[in-house]
Amino acid sequence: MEKPPFGFVLVFLLFSLLFLSNTYKLWFKTDSYYQDIYNSLTRSPSLYPFKEFFLKRLENRKRWEVEQKIFSAIGFVAVVGADVLVIMAYFGT
């Protein structure tokens, strides 16, 4: 099997860093993260096609937090696992 190009590995890790940054904000700066999301959805003009759907999800904040934290925990395991696999493929181990 051929190793992935360095550019692919770099972009992959940058997207992982973006996910991990958002996960950090969700878990440790929940109030500001929630407010940022709410503000981006209520700003005019809105570029989000499903704005009303997402605003409806934000109405019950506690439920939103629980759902997001469950999803982020699963995502964290998946992202870190994928990062390990990509790095292992790149270094050929």
DSSP file (Angstrom, degrees, kcal/mol; ACC not computed):
  #  RESIDUE AA STRUCTURE BP1 BP2  ACC     N-H-->O    O-->H-N    N-H-->O    O-->H-N    TCO  KAPPA ALPHA  PHI   PSI    X-CA   Y-CA   Z-CA
    1    1 A M              0   0    0      0, 0.0     2,-0.2     0, 0.0     0, 0.0   0.000 360.0 360.0 360.0 137.2    0.0    0.0    0.0
    2    2 A E        -     0   0    0      1,-0.1    90,-0.0    90,-0.0    87,-0.0  -0.555 360.0-113.9 -82.3 142.9    1.3    3.5   -0.9
    3    3 A K        -     0   0    0     -2,-0.2    87,-0.2     1,-0.1     3,-0.1  -0.478  36.1-104.3 -76.0 148.3    1.7    6.1    1.8
    4    4 A P        -     0   0    0      0, 0.0    -1,-0.1     0, 0.0     5,-0.0  -0.341  42.9 -94.8 -68.9 151.3   -0.6    9.1    1.6
    5    5 A P     >  -     0   0    0      0, 0.0     4,-1.9     0, 0.0     3,-0.3  -0.295  29.4-118.3 -64.1 151.7    0.9   12.4    0.4
    6    6 A F  H  > S+     0   0    0      1,-0.2     4,-2.7     2,-0.2     5,-0.2   0.870 113.6  58.5 -59.3 -38.2    2.1   14.8    3.0
    7    7 A G  H  > S+     0   0    0      1,-0.2     4,-2.5     2,-0.2    -1,-0.2   0.896 105.8  49.0 -59.3 -41.8   -0.4   17.5    1.9
    8    8 A F  H  > S+     0   0    0     -3,-0.3     4,-2.7     2,-0.2    -1,-0.2   0.932 111.8  48.6 -62.4 -46.1   -3.3   15.1    2.6
    9    9 A V  H  X S+     0   0    0     -4,-1.9     4,-2.4     1,-0.2    -2,-0.2   0.914 112.5  49.0 -61.5 -43.3   -1.9   14.3    6.0
   10   10 A L  H  X S+     0   0    0     -4,-2.7     4,-2.0     2,-0.2    -2,-0.2   0.933 113.7  44.5 -63.3 -47.9   -1.5   18.0    6.8
   11   11 A V  H  X S+     0   0    0     -4,-2.5     4,-2.3     2,-0.2     5,-0.2   0.905 112.8  53.0 -63.8 -41.2   -5.0   18.9    5.7
   12   12 A F  H  X S+     0   0    0     -4,-2.7     4,-1.9     1,-0.2    -2,-0.2   0.922 111.0  46.0 -59.4 -45.7   -6.4   15.9    7.5
   13   13 A L  H  X S+     0   0    0     -4,-2.4     4,-2.2     2,-0.2    -1,-0.2   0.833 109.7  54.8 -69.5 -31.9   -4.7   16.9   10.8
   14   14 A L  H  X S+     0   0    0     -4,-2.0     4,-2.0     2,-0.2    -2,-0.2   0.905 108.7  47.8 -67.2 -40.8   -5.8   20.6   10.3
   15   15 A F  H  X S+     0   0    0     -4,-2.3     4,-2.2     2,-0.2    -2,-0.2   0.875 111.0  52.2 -65.6 -36.0   -9.5   19.5   10.0
   16   16 A S  H  X S+     0   0    0     -4,-1.9     4,-2.8    -5,-0.2    -2,-0.2   0.907 107.3  52.2 -63.7 -40.9   -9.0   17.3   13.1
   17   17 A L  H  X S+     0   0    0     -4,-2.2     4,-2.4     2,-0.2    -2,-0.2   0.885 107.5  52.3 -62.8 -39.1   -7.6   20.3   15.0
   18   18 A L  H  X S+     0   0    0     -4,-2.0     4,-2.2     2,-0.2    -1,-0.2   0.928 111.3  46.5 -61.4 -45.8  -10.7   22.3   14.0
   19   19 A F  H  X S+     0   0    0     -4,-2.2     4,-2.3     1,-0.2    -2,-0.2   0.928 113.3  48.7 -61.9 -45.3  -12.9   19.6   15.4
   20   20 A L  H  X S+     0   0    0     -4,-2.8     4,-2.3     1,-0.2    -1,-0.2   0.854 109.1  53.6 -66.2 -34.2  -10.9   19.3   18.6
   21   21 A S  H  X S+     0   0    0     -4,-2.4     4,-2.2     2,-0.2    -1,-0.2   0.927 111.0  45.5 -64.1 -45.3  -10.9   23.1   19.0
   22   22 A N  H  X S+     0   0    0     -4,-2.2     4,-2.4     2,-0.2    -2,-0.2   0.871 111.5  53.0 -65.8 -36.2  -14.8   23.1   18.8
   23   23 A T  H  X S+     0   0    0     -4,-2.3     4,-2.4     2,-0.2     5,-0.2   0.911 108.0  50.7 -65.1 -41.9  -14.9   20.1   21.1
   24   24 A Y  H  X>S+     0   0    0     -4,-2.3     4,-3.0     2,-0.2     5,-0.5   0.938 111.0  48.5 -59.4 -47.5  -12.8   22.0   23.7
   25   25 A K  H  X5S+     0   0    0     -4,-2.2     4,-1.9     1,-0.2     8,-0.3   0.908 111.4  50.7 -60.1 -42.1  -15.1   25.0   23.4
   26   26 A L  H  <5S+     0   0    0     -4,-2.4    -1,-0.2     1,-0.2    -2,-0.2   0.922 118.7  35.9 -61.8 -45.1  -18.2   22.8   23.9
   27   27 A W  H  <5S+     0   0    0     -4,-2.4    -2,-0.2    -5,-0.1     3,-0.2   0.849 132.7  22.7 -80.7 -34.9  -16.8   21.1   27.0
   28   28 A F  H  <5S+     0   0    0     -4,-3.0    -3,-0.2    -5,-0.2    -2,-0.2   0.608 131.8  33.0-114.3 -14.0  -14.9   23.9   28.7
   29   29 A K  S  X<S+     0   0    0     -4,-1.9     4,-2.4    -5,-0.5     5,-0.2  -0.315  70.9 149.1-134.0  50.4  -16.4   27.2   27.4
   30   30 A T  H  >  +     0   0    0      1,-0.2     4,-2.9     2,-0.2     5,-0.2   0.861  66.5  53.8 -58.2 -44.0  -20.0   26.0   26.9
   31   31 A D  H  > S+     0   0    0      1,-0.2     4,-2.2     2,-0.2    -1,-0.2   0.941 114.0  39.9 -60.5 -49.2  -21.7   29.4   27.6
   32   32 A S  H  > S+     0   0    0      2,-0.2     4,-2.4     1,-0.2    -1,-0.2   0.867 115.6  52.8 -69.8 -34.5  -19.7   31.4   25.1
   33   33 A Y  H  X S+     0   0    0     -4,-2.4     4,-2.1    -8,-0.3    -2,-0.2   0.934 111.0  46.6 -64.2 -46.3  -19.8   28.5   22.5
   34   34 A Y  H  X S+     0   0    0     -4,-2.9     4,-2.6    -5,-0.2    -2,-0.2   0.921 113.4  48.9 -60.5 -45.1  -23.6   28.3   22.8
   35   35 A Q  H  X S+     0   0    0     -4,-2.2     4,-2.9    -5,-0.2    -1,-0.2   0.884 109.1  52.9 -65.1 -39.0  -23.9   32.1   22.5
   36   36 A D  H  X S+     0   0    0     -4,-2.4     4,-2.2     2,-0.2    -1,-0.2   0.915 111.6  45.8 -61.3 -43.7  -21.7   32.1   19.4
   37   37 A I  H  X S+     0   0    0     -4,-2.1     4,-1.7     2,-0.2    -2,-0.2   0.932 114.0  48.3 -65.7 -45.3  -23.8   29.5   17.7
   38   38 A Y  H  X S+     0   0    0     -4,-2.6     4,-1.7     1,-0.2    -2,-0.2   0.927 112.2  49.2 -61.0 -45.3  -27.0   31.3   18.6
   39   39 A N  H  X S+     0   0    0     -4,-2.9     4,-1.1     1,-0.2    -1,-0.2   0.887 109.0  52.1 -62.4 -40.0  -25.7   34.7   17.4
   40   40 A S  H  < S+     0   0    0     -4,-2.2    -1,-0.2     1,-0.2    -2,-0.2   0.837 111.5  47.6 -67.1 -31.0  -24.5   33.2   14.1
   41   41 A L  H  < S+     0   0    0     -4,-1.7    -1,-0.2     1,-0.2    -2,-0.2   0.791 115.2  43.8 -79.3 -27.6  -28.0   31.7   13.5
   42   42 A T  H  < S+     0   0    0     -4,-1.7    -2,-0.2    -5,-0.2    -1,-0.2   0.534  88.0 110.0 -95.8  -6.1  -29.9   34.9   14.4
   43   43 A R  S  < S-     0   0    0     -4,-1.1    -3,-0.0    -5,-0.2    -4,-0.0  -0.419  72.7 -99.6 -69.0 142.3  -27.6   37.3   12.5
   44   44 A S  S    S+     0   0    0      1,-0.2     2,-0.1    -2,-0.1    -2,-0.1  -0.908 103.1  33.4-111.5 141.8  -29.1   38.9    9.3
   45   45 A P  S    S-     0   0    0      0, 0.0     2,-0.4     0, 0.0    -1,-0.2   0.610  87.8-155.7 -76.9 146.1  -28.7   38.1    6.6
   46   46 A S        -     0   0    0      1,-0.1    -2,-0.1    -2,-0.1    -5,-0.1  -0.711  18.1-168.5 -93.1 136.9  -28.4   34.5    7.4
   47   47 A L        +     0   0    0     -2,-0.4    -1,-0.1    -3,-0.0    -6,-0.1   0.414  57.8 106.4 -98.5  -0.9  -26.6   32.1    5.0
   48   48 A Y    >   -     0   0    0      1,-0.1     3,-1.1    -7,-0.1     4,-0.2  -0.707  55.3-159.7 -87.5 119.8  -27.8   29.0    6.8
   49   49 A P  T 3  S+     0   0    0      0, 0.0     3,-0.2     0, 0.0    -1,-0.1   0.784  93.0  40.4 -69.8 -26.4  -30.4   27.1    4.8
   50   50 A F  T 3> S+     0   0    0      1,-0.2     4,-2.1     2,-0.1     3,-0.3  -0.156  74.5 135.1-113.1  37.8  -31.8   25.2    7.8
   51   51 A K  H <> S+     0   0    0     -3,-1.1     4,-2.6     1,-0.2     5,-0.2   0.887  70.4  50.5 -54.4 -47.5  -31.6   28.1   10.2
   52   52 A E  H  > S+     0   0    0      1,-0.2     4,-2.1    -3,-0.2    -1,-0.2   0.875 108.6  53.0 -63.1 -37.5  -35.1   27.5   11.8
   53   53 A F  H  > S+     0   0    0     -3,-0.3     4,-1.6     2,-0.2    -1,-0.2   0.939 112.6  43.7 -61.3 -47.6  -34.3   23.8   12.3
   54   54 A F  H  X S+     0   0    0     -4,-2.1     4,-1.4     1,-0.2    -2,-0.2   0.870 111.5  53.0 -69.9 -36.6  -31.1   24.6   14.2
   55   55 A L  H  X S+     0   0    0     -4,-2.6     4,-0.7    -5,-0.2    -1,-0.2   0.891 107.2  53.2 -63.5 -38.0  -32.7   27.4   16.2
   56   56 A K  H >< S+     0   0    0     -4,-2.1     3,-0.8     1,-0.2     4,-0.5   0.891 106.7  52.6 -61.7 -39.5  -35.5   25.0   17.3
   57   57 A R  H 3< S+     0   0    0     -4,-1.6     3,-0.4     1,-0.2    -1,-0.2   0.813 106.6  53.9 -66.1 -29.5  -32.8   22.6   18.5
   58   58 A L  H 3< S+     0   0    0     -4,-1.4    -1,-0.2     1,-0.2    -2,-0.2   0.607  85.0  85.9 -81.1 -11.9  -31.2   25.4   20.6
   59   59 A E  S << S+     0   0    0     -3,-0.8     2,-1.1    -4,-0.7    -1,-0.2   0.910  89.2  49.0 -57.9 -45.8  -34.4   26.2   22.4
   60   60 A N  S  > S-     0   0    0     -4,-0.5     4,-2.3    -3,-0.4    -1,-0.2  -0.781  75.4-175.6 -96.6  94.0  -33.9   23.6   25.1
   61   61 A R  H  > S+     0   0    0     -2,-1.1     4,-2.9     1,-0.2    -1,-0.2   0.888  76.7  52.3 -63.1 -43.4  -30.3   24.3   26.1
   62   62 A K  H  > S+     0   0    0      1,-0.2     4,-2.3     2,-0.2    -1,-0.2   0.918 112.3  46.1 -61.1 -43.3  -29.8   21.5   28.5
   63   63 A R  H  > S+     0   0    0      2,-0.2     4,-2.7     1,-0.2     5,-0.2   0.915 111.9  52.1 -64.4 -41.7  -30.9   18.9   25.9
   64   64 A W  H  X S+     0   0    0     -4,-2.3     4,-2.7     1,-0.2     5,-0.2   0.922 109.7  49.7 -59.3 -44.9  -28.8   20.6   23.3
   65   65 A E  H  X S+     0   0    0     -4,-2.9     4,-2.5     2,-0.2     5,-0.2   0.928 111.9  47.1 -60.8 -46.5  -25.7   20.4   25.6
   66   66 A V  H  X S+     0   0    0     -4,-2.3     4,-2.2     2,-0.2     5,-0.2   0.936 114.3  46.7 -62.6 -47.0  -26.3   16.7   26.4
   67   67 A E  H  X S+     0   0    0     -4,-2.7     4,-2.4     1,-0.2    -1,-0.2   0.923 114.7  47.1 -61.0 -44.6  -26.8   15.8   22.7
   68   68 A Q  H  X S+     0   0    0     -4,-2.7     4,-2.6    -5,-0.2    -1,-0.2   0.878 111.9  49.8 -66.9 -37.7  -23.7   17.8   21.6
   69   69 A K  H  X S+     0   0    0     -4,-2.5     4,-1.9    -5,-0.2    -1,-0.2   0.871 111.3  48.8 -71.5 -35.7  -21.5   16.3   24.3
   70   70 A I  H  X S+     0   0    0     -4,-2.2     4,-2.0    -5,-0.2     5,-0.2   0.947 114.5  45.8 -64.7 -47.8  -22.5   12.8   23.5
   71   71 A F  H  X S+     0   0    0     -4,-2.4     4,-2.7     1,-0.2    -2,-0.2   0.900 112.7  50.4 -61.7 -41.2  -21.8   13.4   19.8
   72   72 A S  H  X S+     0   0    0     -4,-2.6     4,-2.7     2,-0.2    -1,-0.2   0.854 107.7  53.2 -69.2 -33.2  -18.5   15.1   20.6
   73   73 A A  H  X S+     0   0    0     -4,-1.9     4,-1.8     2,-0.2    -1,-0.2   0.927 113.1  43.4 -65.7 -43.7  -17.3   12.3   22.8
   74   74 A I  H  X S+     0   0    0     -4,-2.0     4,-2.1     1,-0.2    -2,-0.2   0.923 115.8  49.3 -64.4 -43.9  -18.0    9.8   20.0
   75   75 A G  H  X S+     0   0    0     -4,-2.7     4,-3.2     1,-0.2     5,-0.3   0.871 106.1  56.6 -63.3 -38.1  -16.5   12.1   17.5
   76   76 A F  H  X S+     0   0    0     -4,-2.7     4,-2.6     2,-0.2     5,-0.3   0.935 108.7  46.0 -59.4 -47.4  -13.4   12.6   19.6
   77   77 A V  H  X S+     0   0    0     -4,-1.8     4,-2.2     1,-0.2    -1,-0.2   0.918 115.7  46.8 -61.6 -43.8  -12.7    8.9   19.7
   78   78 A A  H  X S+     0   0    0     -4,-2.1     4,-2.5     2,-0.2    -2,-0.2   0.914 113.9  46.6 -65.7 -43.9  -13.3    8.6   15.9
   79   79 A V  H  X S+     0   0    0     -4,-3.2     4,-2.6     2,-0.2    -2,-0.2   0.930 114.3  45.9 -67.5 -45.7  -11.1   11.7   15.1
   80   80 A V  H  X S+     0   0    0     -4,-2.6     4,-2.3    -5,-0.3    -1,-0.2   0.912 114.0  50.1 -64.3 -40.5   -8.2   10.6   17.3
   81   81 A G  H  X S+     0   0    0     -4,-2.2     4,-2.2    -5,-0.3    -2,-0.2   0.917 111.9  47.3 -62.1 -43.5   -8.4    7.1   15.9
   82   82 A A  H  X S+     0   0    0     -4,-2.5     4,-2.7     2,-0.2     5,-0.2   0.892 110.0  53.5 -65.7 -39.3   -8.4    8.3   12.4
   83   83 A D  H  X S+     0   0    0     -4,-2.6     4,-2.6     2,-0.2     5,-0.2   0.927 108.9  49.1 -60.0 -44.7   -5.5   10.6   13.1
   84   84 A V  H  X S+     0   0    0     -4,-2.3     4,-2.6     1,-0.2    -2,-0.2   0.921 112.3  48.4 -60.9 -44.1   -3.5    7.7   14.5
   85   85 A L  H  X S+     0   0    0     -4,-2.2     4,-2.4     2,-0.2    -2,-0.2   0.906 112.1  48.1 -65.0 -41.3   -4.3    5.6   11.4
   86   86 A V  H  X S+     0   0    0     -4,-2.7     4,-2.3     2,-0.2    -2,-0.2   0.919 113.7  47.0 -65.7 -43.0   -3.3    8.4    9.0
   87   87 A I  H  X S+     0   0    0     -4,-2.6     4,-2.4    -5,-0.2    -2,-0.2   0.910 112.2  50.2 -65.5 -41.1   -0.1    9.1   10.8
   88   88 A M  H  X>S+     0   0    0     -4,-2.6     5,-1.9    -5,-0.2     4,-0.9   0.906 111.3  49.1 -63.0 -40.3    0.7    5.3   10.9
   89   89 A A  H  <5S+     0   0    0     -4,-2.4    -2,-0.2     2,-0.2    -1,-0.2   0.889 111.1  50.2 -65.4 -38.7    0.0    5.0    7.1
   90   90 A Y  H  <5S+     0   0    0     -4,-2.3    -2,-0.2     1,-0.2    -1,-0.2   0.912 115.6  40.5 -67.2 -42.1    2.2    8.0    6.4
   91   91 A F  H  <5S-     0   0    0     -4,-2.4    -1,-0.2    -5,-0.1    -2,-0.2   0.527 109.3-124.4 -86.1  -5.5    5.2    6.7    8.4
   92   92 A G  T  <5       0   0    0     -4,-0.9    -3,-0.2    -5,-0.2    -4,-0.1   0.798 360.0 360.0  72.9  29.8    4.6    3.1    7.1
   93   93 A T      <       0   0    0     -5,-1.9    -4,-0.2    -6,-0.2    -5,-0.1   0.454 360.0 360.0 -98.4 360.0    4.3    1.4   10.5
